[in-house]
Amino acid sequence: MKDEARFSERRIITVLAVDIVDSTRHIATCDPDDAQAFYDRCFEQVRRAVARAGGTLVSYSGDGGIATFGWPKTLEHHADSACVAAWEIQGFSGRAAGPDGEAVAFRVGVHSGLVALRKIRRGGRPRLDTVGATVNIAAKLQQSATPGGVVLSGQAARLCRASLKLTPHRDLPKFIATKTEAFRLDARPEQNNDDDLANRYRLPIVGRGVQLAVLNNLLPTGGDTSSVALIGEAGIGKSRLAAALVAGALAGGTRVIAFFGDAQKRTTPFAAARSLIEGLLPPTGKSSRKGLKAV
């Protein structure tokens, strides 16, 4: 029976490629069942690190595997999450021994870019499939890493919002050396405070002055409290506008409580968010509900 494609899409995601260093040496003299058990143990550790960071181990065969961040589960900070997972995977290097008694180490490569993605059924089982140069480049970066090392592309580094400690990596395969900058990841990414909306964007907002002025007029004064909802289609810049509003409010000494709804293609009713925020606001002696506005 032919493979059944469940859906196909194109999306910019981050791909993590991982490989067990010198795996043949580890299993050269052991029984095939013991070799398979060794691989399973290694990739269970990889799967856990990937899952904790919000990614998915979409495939692994023998001593290598591919994980995706940003698909099939939507993930806003997919490059940051992949770097966190890569660093955590390397935390296992040297901590366990293979069947030959030697320490186990991993190589990891991370690259962000456009990938063709689909869910298919093969042999009666669902499978996630990824196609494109992004996957191949991640694999080549992994091959160029030192044992226990992480190499990420310039594309992935530029998408990261966390602070990264990087060293330029020169030893790249020839076919990607002219198109892809690469860096060694030298420390665990320093995560920014995701609860602080003002820290999510590094560049000043442009061309939204009128909208920002309307929102600024809704900010409370004289000890009053209020909450504001920005409602609109995805991709029109609601989060960017809210970030600019929060930055201005904080600069003016206003206390801000930010509520983040569900990012998984579902909606959180404003009334529910309003009730939660009201419970956090101090009493003012007035009906706080009366002052709530939506724009």
TAMO-V794514 format. One record per helix or strand of 3 or more residues. SS is the DSSP state (a for helix, b for strand). FROM is the first residue (numbers start at 1). TO is the last residue. If there is no record, write none. Layout:
((SS FROM TO) (SS FROM TO))
This chain:
((b 4 20) (a 23 27) (a 32 52) (b 56 61) (b 64 69) (a 78 90) (b 106 122) (b 125 131) (a 133 144) (b 150 153) (a 154 159) (b 166 168) (a 174 177) (b 182 185) (a 197 200) (a 209 217) (a 238 251) (a 270 280) (a 288 291))
